[in-house]
């Protein structure tokens, strides 16, 4: 196991050569500025979502969404991350049973990781199991209510099932979080006349 060592600590612990002066620490230089407090991952994610909602262009929003997805893609477990990588490779190769089996292990190993559930929902949808996919989308949104990808997936499934009204609700929820999401904007436009016209 590797231990983090403060910069300069090894040099200070080693015997000093004749005439060498140890590195001064902060106590000797009280005017050094304090390091800014590190933002927690949750605080950083909250800030990214604020920026995503306020983005003025599709390009700006895509850059911010990429940062959000990068954070979502880290479970905190090297094993779960490795299994996820292998599952995504299997999904790309259309090896669906293998992808689902690997994602089963991911959600067992890291049940609080929203992206594990979201990726299994995706694999189940591609495998033609929309009911189980929707159950996993519900698990995703329980852990990350702002998961616009899961909302979009839910809208897609509901639309395929002919439930345009509930699909529109899911799509509009996604747009609250990610207003510049072009695929969802297009879906809303396609459904708007039919659903809103039916309600009028």
VOPAGU-2260 file (C-alpha; in pm, 1 decimal, decimal comma):
REM VOPAGU-2260
SITE   aa  ch    i         X         Y         Z
SITE  UNK   A    0       0,0       0,0       0,0
SITE  UNK   A    1     142,6     339,1     -94,5
SITE  UNK   A    2     142,3     613,6     163,9
SITE  UNK   A    3     114,4     978,0      65,0
SITE  UNK   A    4     423,0    1170,3     173,1
SITE  UNK   A    5     424,4    1545,4     207,5
SITE  UNK   A    6     664,5    1724,3     -29,9
SITE  UNK   A    7     997,3    1772,1     137,6
SITE  UNK   A    8     924,5    1523,0     416,5
SITE  UNK   A    9    1173,7    1266,3     289,8
SITE  UNK   A   10    1444,7    1528,7     257,3
SITE  UNK   A   11    1388,5    1645,6     613,5
SITE  UNK   A   12    1399,3    1294,8     760,0
SITE  UNK   A   13    1723,2    1203,9     583,8
SITE  UNK   A   14    2045,8    1303,9     765,2
SITE  UNK   A   15    2156,8    1651,3     660,8
SITE  UNK   A   16    2500,0    1694,0     507,5
SITE  UNK   A   17    2739,7    1924,8     692,6
SITE  UNK   A   18    2633,0    2287,0     665,9
SITE  UNK   A   19    2290,0    2206,2     512,9
SITE  UNK   A   20    1990,2    2395,8     645,5
SITE  UNK   A   21    1656,5    2216,4     686,8
SITE  UNK   A   22    1363,4    2340,0     477,4
SITE  UNK   A   23    1170,1    2611,6     656,3
SITE  UNK   A   24     817,3    2513,8     743,9
SITE  UNK   A   25     509,1    2735,2     755,5
SITE  UNK   A   26     571,8    2836,7    1118,2
SITE  UNK   A   27     888,5    3014,4    1009,0
SITE  UNK   A   28     698,4    3207,3     741,0
SITE  UNK   A   29     367,0    3311,9     894,6
SITE  UNK   A   30     283,7    3541,0     599,9
SITE  UNK   A   31     251,9    3253,6     350,7
SITE  UNK   A   32    -107,5    3236,5     222,3
SITE  UNK   A   33    -318,6    2949,4     348,0
SITE  UNK   A   34    -405,7    2686,8      87,6
SITE  UNK   A   35    -767,8    2725,0     -25,3
SITE  UNK   A   36    -999,2    2459,2     117,3
SITE  UNK   A   37   -1045,2    2170,5    -124,4
SITE  UNK   A   38   -1394,9    2137,4    -269,6
SITE  UNK   A   39   -1564,9    1807,1    -194,9
SITE  UNK   A   40   -1664,1    1595,2    -497,0
SITE  UNK   A   41   -2032,1    1660,5    -418,2
SITE  UNK   A   42   -1977,0    2037,5    -403,1
SITE  UNK   A   43   -1787,5    2027,4    -732,0
SITE  UNK   A   44   -2068,9    1827,8    -894,1
SITE  UNK   A   45   -2330,7    2070,4    -760,4
SITE  UNK   A   46   -2138,7    2360,0    -913,3
SITE  UNK   A   47   -2113,2    2179,6   -1247,7
SITE  UNK   A   48   -2489,8    2124,9   -1251,7
SITE  UNK   A   49   -2543,6    2495,9   -1183,0
SITE  UNK   A   50   -2319,4    2577,2   -1479,9
SITE  UNK   A   51   -2496,3    2317,9   -1695,7
SITE  UNK   A   52   -2837,5    2471,4   -1625,8
SITE  UNK   A   53   -2702,4    2819,5   -1704,1
SITE  UNK   A   54   -2509,0    2726,9   -2021,5
SITE  UNK   A   55   -2602,7    2952,4   -2314,2
SITE  UNK   A   56   -2494,4    2729,2   -2601,2
SITE  UNK   A   57   -2501,5    2362,5   -2687,6
SITE  UNK   A   58   -2120,5    2354,0   -2715,9
SITE  UNK   A   59   -2068,4    2510,2   -2372,5
SITE  UNK   A   60   -2317,7    2264,6   -2221,1
SITE  UNK   A   61   -2148,4    1964,2   -2384,8
SITE  UNK   A   62   -1816,2    2057,7   -2226,0
SITE  UNK   A   63   -1975,2    2083,4   -1881,8
SITE  UNK   A   64   -2173,1    1759,7   -1932,0
SITE  UNK   A   65   -1847,9    1583,7   -2020,3
SITE  UNK   A   66   -1701,2    1687,5   -1683,6
SITE  UNK   A   67   -2014,8    1565,1   -1502,9
SITE  UNK   A   68   -2000,9    1231,8   -1682,1
SITE  UNK   A   69   -1633,5    1195,0   -1594,6
SITE  UNK   A   70   -1723,6    1230,5   -1225,9
SITE  UNK   A   71   -2016,7     992,1   -1260,6
SITE  UNK   A   72   -1786,4     734,2   -1419,2
SITE  UNK   A   73   -1571,6     699,6   -1104,0
SITE  UNK   A   74   -1707,0     466,0    -839,1
SITE  UNK   A   75   -1425,2     496,0    -587,2
SITE  UNK   A   76   -1352,7     124,1    -630,8
SITE  UNK   A   77   -1079,6      14,1    -872,6
SITE  UNK   A   78   -1249,1    -324,2    -908,4
SITE  UNK   A   79   -1588,6    -177,2    -993,7
SITE  UNK   A   80   -1429,1      67,3   -1238,3
SITE  UNK   A   81   -1247,0    -218,4   -1412,4
SITE  UNK   A   82   -1565,1    -425,5   -1434,0
SITE  UNK   A   83   -1745,8    -122,2   -1577,8
SITE  UNK   A   84   -1478,5     -75,8   -1845,1
SITE  UNK   A   85   -1505,8    -442,1   -1943,6
SITE  UNK   A   86   -1886,1    -422,3   -1948,0
SITE  UNK   A   87   -1876,8    -121,6   -2179,5
SITE  UNK   A   88   -1636,0    -303,3   -2411,4
SITE  UNK   A   89   -1870,4    -603,9   -2414,1
SITE  UNK   A   90   -2166,4    -377,8   -2489,3
SITE  UNK   A   91   -1983,8    -218,3   -2782,6
SITE  UNK   A   92   -1903,2    -566,7   -2913,6
SITE  UNK   A   93   -2275,7    -655,9   -2874,1
SITE  UNK   A   94   -2185,1    -927,3   -2622,5
SITE  UNK   A   95   -2496,3    -842,6   -2423,4
SITE  UNK   A   96   -2513,7   -1138,9   -2180,4
SITE  UNK   A   97   -2151,0   -1074,9   -2078,0
SITE  UNK   A   98   -2211,7    -699,9   -2040,7
SITE  UNK   A   99   -2515,6    -760,9   -1819,3
SITE  UNK   A  100   -2330,6   -1021,2   -1609,9
SITE  UNK   A  101   -2042,6    -777,8   -1550,0
SITE  UNK   A  102   -2285,9    -497,9   -1459,8
SITE  UNK   A  103   -2466,4    -732,9   -1219,6
SITE  UNK   A  104   -2132,5    -761,3   -1038,5
SITE  UNK   A  105   -2083,2    -383,4   -1048,8
SITE  UNK   A  106   -2415,3    -306,2    -877,0
SITE  UNK   A  107   -2355,6    -583,7    -622,6
SITE  UNK   A  108   -2008,9    -451,0    -542,8
SITE  UNK   A  109   -2104,1     -78,7    -542,8
SITE  UNK   A  110   -2481,9     -57,7    -489,8
SITE  UNK   A  111   -2473,4     318,0    -421,8
SITE  UNK   A  112   -2302,1     401,4    -752,6
SITE  UNK   A  113   -2572,7     554,2    -973,3
SITE  UNK   A  114   -2377,4     500,8   -1294,2
SITE  UNK   A  115   -2357,4     125,7   -1234,5
SITE  UNK   A  116   -2737,5     107,3   -1236,9
SITE  UNK   A  117   -2761,1     344,3   -1533,3
SITE  UNK   A  118   -2521,8     137,7   -1744,3
SITE  UNK   A  119   -2705,6    -183,6   -1660,7
SITE  UNK   A  120   -3033,9     -11,2   -1754,8
SITE  UNK   A  121   -2878,3      73,2   -2089,2
SITE  UNK   A  122   -2752,9    -282,0   -2144,6
SITE  UNK   A  123   -3094,4    -428,0   -2054,8
SITE  UNK   A  124   -3266,5    -186,8   -2293,4
SITE  UNK   A  125   -3032,9    -283,9   -2577,7
SITE  UNK   A  126   -3096,6    -651,2   -2490,8
SITE  UNK   A  127   -3472,1    -592,8   -2536,4
SITE  UNK   A  128   -3578,0    -591,8   -2168,8
SITE  UNK   A  129   -3741,8    -248,2   -2119,0
SITE  UNK   A  130   -3917,8    -342,4   -1793,8
SITE  UNK   A  131   -3597,6    -434,3   -1609,1
SITE  UNK   A  132   -3431,6    -135,7   -1773,2
SITE  UNK   A  133   -3694,0      96,2   -1621,5
SITE  UNK   A  134   -3639,8     -62,7   -1278,7
SITE  UNK   A  135   -3268,0      14,5   -1304,1
SITE  UNK   A  136   -3343,9     369,4   -1421,6
SITE  UNK   A  137   -3550,4     412,4   -1104,2
SITE  UNK   A  138   -3251,3     292,0    -899,3
SITE  UNK   A  139   -3025,5     536,3   -1086,2
SITE  UNK   A  140   -3255,0     832,9   -1017,3
SITE  UNK   A  141   -3290,1     731,6    -651,7
SITE  UNK   A  142   -2912,7     776,1    -617,4
SITE  UNK   A  143   -2867,5    1070,6    -858,8
SITE  UNK   A  144   -3195,8    1256,2    -921,0
SITE  UNK   A  145   -3020,5    1484,3   -1172,8
SITE  UNK   A  146   -2915,7    1200,9   -1403,9
SITE  UNK   A  147   -3040,0    1346,8   -1730,9
SITE  UNK   A  148   -2922,1    1039,6   -1924,7
SITE  UNK   A  149   -3145,1     813,4   -1717,2
SITE  UNK   A  150   -3439,7    1052,6   -1761,4
SITE  UNK   A  151   -3379,9    1054,1   -2135,5
SITE  UNK   A  152   -3367,6     673,5   -2138,5
SITE  UNK   A  153   -3693,4     656,7   -1944,8
SITE  UNK   A  154   -3856,5     894,1   -2192,9
SITE  UNK   A  155   -3738,1     678,4   -2482,8
SITE  UNK   A  156   -3881,3     359,7   -2330,7
SITE  UNK   A  157   -4214,6     523,2   -2244,2
SITE  UNK   A  158   -4240,0     666,0   -2593,5
SITE  UNK   A  159   -4177,9     322,2   -2746,1
SITE  UNK   A  160   -4455,3     186,4   -2524,5
SITE  UNK   A  161   -4694,7     451,9   -2655,8
SITE  UNK   A  162   -4707,7     643,8   -2327,6
SITE  UNK   A  163   -4629,5     981,5   -2483,8
SITE  UNK   A  164   -4760,4    1183,9   -2191,0
SITE  UNK   A  165   -4527,5    1025,7   -1935,3
SITE  UNK   A  166   -4243,9    1030,1   -2188,6
SITE  UNK   A  167   -4290,9    1406,0   -2216,8
SITE  UNK   A  168   -4272,1    1439,5   -1836,2
SITE  UNK   A  169   -3941,6    1247,4   -1832,5
SITE  UNK   A  170   -3798,5    1452,0   -2118,9
SITE  UNK   A  171   -3898,3    1781,8   -1958,9
SITE  UNK   A  172   -3737,4    1674,6   -1630,5
SITE  UNK   A  173   -3416,1    1610,3   -1823,7
SITE  UNK   A  174   -3436,4    1957,1   -1980,4
SITE  UNK   A  175   -3466,7    2123,0   -1638,5
SITE  UNK   A  176   -3126,0    1975,7   -1553,4
SITE  UNK   A  177   -2970,3    2005,2   -1901,2
SITE  UNK   A  178   -3162,1    2266,6   -2104,4
SITE  UNK   A  179   -2925,0    2244,2   -2403,8
SITE  UNK   A  180   -2957,8    1867,5   -2453,0
SITE  UNK   A  181   -3035,3    1861,0   -2825,2
SITE  UNK   A  182   -3164,7    1502,7   -2846,9
SITE  UNK   A  183   -3420,7    1571,7   -2574,0
SITE  UNK   A  184   -3518,3    1910,6   -2717,7
SITE  UNK   A  185   -3589,5    1735,3   -3048,0
SITE  UNK   A  186   -3795,7    1465,5   -2874,8
SITE  UNK   A  187   -3998,6    1727,9   -2687,6
SITE  UNK   A  188   -4065,8    1917,8   -3008,6
SITE  UNK   A  189   -4178,1    1598,0   -3180,8
SITE  UNK   A  190   -4418,4    1515,2   -2896,2
SITE  UNK   A  191   -4533,6    1865,6   -2808,3
SITE  UNK   A  192   -4810,9    1904,4   -3064,4
SITE  UNK   A  193   -4951,1    1559,8   -2998,5
SITE  UNK   A  194   -4931,3    1561,7   -2617,7
SITE  UNK   A  195   -5005,1    1928,3   -2549,8
SITE  UNK   A  196   -5267,7    1934,8   -2823,2
SITE  UNK   A  197   -5436,7    1631,0   -2666,6
SITE  UNK   A  198   -5449,5    1807,3   -2328,7
SITE  UNK   A  199   -5587,4    2131,7   -2474,4
